Amino acid sequence: MKATVLAHPNIALVKYWGKRDDALILPHQSSLSLTLAPLSVTTTVEFGAASDQVEINGHTAKGSERDRVLRVLEAVRGEAGGKLGPAKMVSRGDFPASAGLASSAAGFAALAVAAREAAGLKADPKVASMLARLGSGSACRSVQGGFCEWRRGERADGTDSYAVQRFDAKHWPELRMVVAILNRDEKEVKSRDGMKHTVDTSPYYAAWVKDAEAEVPRAVEILQRKDLQALGELAERNAWRMHSTAFAADPPLCYMNPATLGLIQHLREQRKKGMPVWFTLDAGPNPVLLTDAAHEVAAEALARACGAVDVIRCVPGGDAELKGEHLF
Amino acid sequence: MKATVLAHPNIALVKYWGKRDDALILPHQSSLSLTLAPLSVTTTVEFGAASDQVEINGHTAKGSERDRVLRVLEAVRGEAGGKLGPAKMVSRGDFPASAGLASSAAGFAALAVAAREAAGLKADPKVASMLARLGSGSACRSVQGGFCEWRRGERADGTDSYAVQRFDAKHWPELRMVVAILNRDEKEVKSRDGMKHTVDTSPYYAAWVKDAEAEVPRAVEILQRKDLQALGELAERNAWRMHSTAFAADPPLCYMNPATLGLIQHLREQRKKGMPVWFTLDAGPNPVLLTDAAHEVAAEALARACGAVDVIRCVPGGDAELKGEHLF
């Protein structure tokens, strides 16, 4: 059986930063994100190949990238009763390189949903979310669209650590995320290494965990009433705190560059003049601006004026979805 | 009686950030600084005037600036038995405006020592340090030269919160501090307001206090063996943590500007190439580079290449000292 699925990346408004279990990718705290269209990754999976084959963006995957895919496929084989053979997987993203958005989130979400479908298993967003998490933590938040909360869970086996959709993409269609690509260079410290370094050496890490956990229900309440200013302030606060706990690591870990800070300061000036625009920032130098449909053109102009070499305007994205056309 | 004293500013290697008592200026944690020459403030005090007169840099002081000076003078009158009348005080600094170094630290240290001398009191660095603290917290670290530790103290009346000299200026004469003035604008949020905002709203503040307190004895041990690299790493770590606890405030408080971050990142590159240079940063955008005599010219060049509009090269400064020439 063959199945093809398209999934979107997501950007966290309350960030995930730090694992309590490296193998199962279990986080120390809950997080909350918005799924982003039109960016997407499409993945086709077919069981019954001669051997496992993993092709991503035209290249045969190797090393840890291949290992993470096989971990997800193996879990699906287990769920299906162990009767499925090796699989062929082909994946293609429409992501610009180093956009500052994790293509792995969309990729593993698409893989998890496609592999379960190809295995003949009944669709189950909760199970697919846990599978996606085994490939890349934040991928668990891309199985469903709109606003998804990744509940940290308590169990050691990870069976209560998955994302649930709090509001679908239609809840707040006017919301916009504008990705400002200031720098395409690959970041020096990968997120997973940066997280580990922060957990191990930042004296602020315990306070980060407690604070982020408390921000999730506040964010849900703000989303319920669609209060852009409150959401923007919460997103900025949380982004600063995620970065601050990394700045406080030993040695300090800084993902911002001068242009990032310049854009952040310019945003604040623009808000004083009445423009509703805030930022969030993942573990890289490229901010994502949060605004509404009426201001997305102005937000793009602002990003370009601050040195963005490229800008991607995003709207709330939908669930990972089955496609009729396969990649092989 | 008339007395004139010259005192130097200081730069903290373990920062002071946050008061446990606003009126007595008592800190939450201990701190440790280096006194800096040749920058200085000279102050003349004479008791027996018709009314209190306070002149700073050619202007009659008003408002809180005047109030802080009178608080110190009043404490000296109390120490002297209450028999001294109003005082005339004239103070002049050789500080460039907004160097990012607190001229108030040198000013209040000079005032405290000069006022006690003018009152006929026996010189006592501990008492002078406590008096200077009443004007500006970090001033307590400028009464003596070299490396001074401000012990936070425990008492509510502040009588155990003062600076002690751990090493004099001759202990490590090759040490250099190079002030890189990137921006002369007055900062938007004054230190005392920024501290209060951080204490009140940063979830990282408690961890800052605990961490900074633990860094002081480590810094003393490093100073003992004159290990520039270890001192540089400690200073950078502490500066990032001070700023991080402010970044994590609500709303976030950022004293860096893009040029600050650019210089910090450039420093790291230069270190990889073998140049022994680190930074510290007070509550403003202008970094102070930490290096040795053999590299101070290169450090100045580096600062200018990163956009410094002015650079001040400093050496370890001495104690606040009596001068024979008076300002009036």
Interface residues (C-beta under 8 A of the other chain):
Chain A: P203 Y204 A206 A207 W208 K210 D211 E233 E236 R237 W240 R241 H243 S244 T245 F247 A248 D250 P251 P252 C254 M256 N257 P258 A259 L261 G262 I264 Q265
Chain B: P203 Y204 A206 A207 W208 K210 D211 E233 E236 R237 W240 R241 H243 S244 T245 F247 A248 D250 P251 P252 C254 M256 N257 P258 A259 L261 G262 I264 Q265
